[in-house]
Amino acid sequence: MTEFVLVAGASLGSWAWDEVAPQLRAAGHGAHALTLSGLAEKQGVPAGQQTHVQDIVDEVERLDLRDVVLVGHSYSGIPVGQAAERIGDRLARVVFVDSDVPTHGESFVSGWWEGSAKLEASIAGNGGFWAPLTAADCDGQGLTDEQIARIVGGSTPHPGASLAEPAVLTRPLGELPATYIKCLLDGAEPSDDVAELLTSKHWRLVEMDTGHWPMFSQPTELARIFLDAAGE
């Protein structure tokens, strides 16, 4: 039995996996959706990036999980990639869902596609938080109006400190067994750092013909990819 630990991206909580987790459990596996500190029902809890890494490690250890598949979506690929190193032989595989990946000494902000200064200014202008998701953010991502309303309605401000704090890796990320899911409506090609990691014999690429939030737009297909990854 595989134990899936599911971590959604910026501004989202465990609720984002409500249509995926039951399908994993129905297939006979454990599914543990995790809300990171400072988000959703944990709003108000101070959180840097290493807080989020520890959230994930603590959940695995608290539940004494083995044969763990860690799943990180979007921003959460950064803490998930670090946590994967720290849980040792409990790890079976990491699945990155259209996500950023950690680079030692670099942060989410430093890798921002529009340049770090723009994101830093946005966070500073919002009281130290990244503003919640809007309907405009979800445009063109294969979502229905109802799905967009769910995402926007559940989105909460994201602690800026977690985005600015650098990642800490103790060994090359390419040594971890990993699946990277690229959602094609969010860009046809993986980022350069992900493309380099995909040259590792331990990594494999899966493409989905949907947008950046496949747990809403294609939950059944996403669950099937998770189950396939667990069997590797």
Buried (B, 14 or more C-beta within 10 A) or exposed (E): EBBBBBBBBBBBBBEBBBBBBEBBEEBEBBBBBBBBBBBBEBBEBEBBBBBBBBBBBEBBEEEEBBBBBBBBBBBBBBBBBBBBBBBEEBBBBBBBBBBBBBBEEBBBBBBBEEEBEEBBEBBEEBEEBBBBBEEEBBEEBBBEEEBBEBBBEBBBBBBBBBBBBBBBBEEEBBEBBBBBBBBBBBEEEBBEBBEBBBEBEBBBBBEBEBBBBBBBBBBEEBBEBBBEBBEE
